[in-house]
Amino acid sequence: MSLADPFFWTALAKIIGVNIVLSGDNAVVIALAARSLPARQQKLAIRWGAGAAIVMRIVLTLFAVALLALPWLKLAGSALLLWIGVKLLVPEEGEADVSASDNLFVAIRTILVADLVMSLDNVIAVAAAADGSWVLLVIGLAISIPLVIFGATLLVKVMERYPIVIAIGAGLIGFVAGEMAWEDHAIAAWTDARPENLKYLVACLGAAAVIVTGQWLARRAGTRPTATQHHPAR
C-alpha cells in the first residue's frame, strides 16, 4: 500500500476518526489526573504522560494486529466493535473516579494506568482499521493521539454541542466492524466466492446496526424511571 494508493488515505482517515471518537474519555482522564498540579507541571504531566501513552498504545495495537490474523478472531473482534459502537451512543451514569495528584510522577503514573485500562476499544478498532499495515497503524496513532490529548477540552465541547459527531463516530466503528468480519480467514472460502463490493454492503449494514440499536437503547435509557421518581397515587 503506497502513498499514491487512495485506500491508504481512506484507511488512515478511518484510524484517525475512530481513535479521536474513542479517545474522548481518555483525554478527560488525563485532564482530571493533572488538574491539581501547578500550571507548568500540568503541561509536563500531559506531555510525558501522553508520550508514554502513545508508545504503549502502539505496542498494544501491534500485538492486536498480529492476533487478528488468526482465524475467528476478526469475527470476535467485529462483535466487540459493534458493542463498543452501540455503547458509545448510550448515555453513561456517573462520572469517572480519577484521583488528582500534586506530584508530577504520580500524575504521570495515573495517566498511564488509566490509558491502559481504557484502551481496549481503541486498540481493537484501530487494529481493524489498519487492515494489517503497521505503517498505517503507527502514522495514524502518532497523528491522532496528540490531537486528542491536547484538544481534550475542545473535543468534549464539540461532542456536547453537536451530538451528531458521536453518532457519526459510532457509525464509523460499525463500518469498520463489518469490514473486519468480512475479512476473517475462517470464512475466506465463502467471501472469496462473492463480489468484493459486497464487503462494503456488510460494512454499511454494520454502521446502520450500531446507529439504530444505539439510538433505540438511548431512548429507552432516557425514558426509564429512576429510583427517585414516584408514580402518582391511584
Phi, psi and omega in degrees: 000114184259171180296335180280349182281121180300333179294331177298313183288326176296314180295321179296318179296322178295317180299312181296318182297308183293326181290322178295315181295317185278348182264005180303314179297318179299320180295320178295319179299319179299316179297319180293319183294329184261003191292337183267359180278155171301157187307314183295318181287333175301314180296319179296317180298317180294319181293309182291320177296318180294317180299314179294323179295322179298312180299313181298318181295319179297315180299314180299319183288328175299319176298319181296320178300316180295319182292325182290352175283346180280146179302146176076339183288329176292324177294318178295317179296325178297316178298320178296319179295320178300317178296319179298317180297317178296316182299329180296331183269349181264122182299137180264148178265144177086169180242161180294134179265088183241123182278132176275155180224148176264012178250126186302312185289326176293321178296317178297317179298319179298318179299315181295313181296316180298318181294321179297315183294323188265005191264000183302314181297316180300315185297313181295314183295316182291321178299321179293316181294330181290338176053042175087356181268112180290328178297312177301318182301308183295316180296313182299315180292319181297328179280313192280323185296312177300324179300317181292312186296313184277348177248027186304310183298314180298317182299314181297317180297319180297316181293326178289322184280326182236083181302340179300332179298319179293318180297318178297317179297318178297319177297321178298319179296318177297323178297313179298321179299317179296317177299316184295318179300318181298328187269005180294135182296335183295333181246019184299324181299326180279314184290327180295336180273359181251157178300143181300326182296340180296333178300321183285332174294316178298319179297318178295323177295323176298316179297315180296320180297318180295312184294314182295313181294317181297316180291325178295315179294324178296319178295319178297318179295326181287334181260355181289128179293142178269173183293339185268353181276143181242139176279146180296143181291145180269000000 
